[in-house]
């Protein structure tokens, strides 16, 4: 049972008790499934290969550690990456399969980036 009173979702106006104030209905409608967003077997192969070549949080296709989205790299820590992230999001017109638009991130840094 939620302790906080329901709030209006800022996106769709439905009542929600979620911690961020946004309802799941809006999230599902806005984002779509991974397959609908273009993540297919070609993406899976590219992502696995990328993580093998660039295993550290903050590492990009140039092999360097970048601090823009990686707290780990900013601290000088070598943390194993678990996620391949688009530097320029697909929503903002970034290319899906271009290795120069990818970076390896740990789960924490990827979540922090949003």
Residue pairs with C-beta under 8 A, 6 or more apart in sequence:
2 17
4 17
5 17
6 15
6 16
6 17
7 15
7 16
7 17
7 21
8 14
8 15
8 16
8 21
9 15
9 16
9 21
9 22
9 23
9 25
9 26
10 21
10 22
11 22
11 23
11 26
11 30
12 23
12 25
12 26
12 29
14 23
14 25
14 26
15 23
16 22
16 23
16 24
18 24
31 37
37 90
38 90
38 96
39 96
42 97
43 96
43 97
46 84
46 97
46 99
46 102
47 84
47 102
50 61
50 84
50 99
50 102
50 104
51 81
51 82
51 84
51 104
54 60
54 61
54 63
54 81
54 103
54 104
55 80
55 81
55 104
56 65
56 72
56 73
56 78
56 79
56 80
56 81
56 104
57 65
57 70
57 72
57 73
57 77
57 78
57 79
57 80
57 81
57 104
57 105
57 106
57 109
58 65
58 66
58 67
58 69
58 70
58 72
58 73
58 74
58 81
58 103
58 104
58 105
58 109
59 65
59 66
59 73
59 81
59 103
59 104
60 66
60 87
60 100
60 102
60 103
60 104
61 99
61 100
61 102
65 73
66 73
66 103
67 73
67 74
68 87
69 85
69 87
69 103
69 105
69 109
69 112
69 113
70 103
70 105
70 106
70 109
71 108
71 109
71 112
72 78
72 79
72 106
72 108
72 109
79 106
80 106
81 104
81 105
81 106
82 105
82 106
82 107
82 110
83 104
83 105
83 106
83 107
83 110
84 102
84 103
84 104
84 105
85 102
85 103
85 104
85 105
85 110
85 113
86 94
86 96
86 101
86 102
87 94
87 101
87 102
87 103
88 94
88 101
90 96
94 101
95 101
105 113
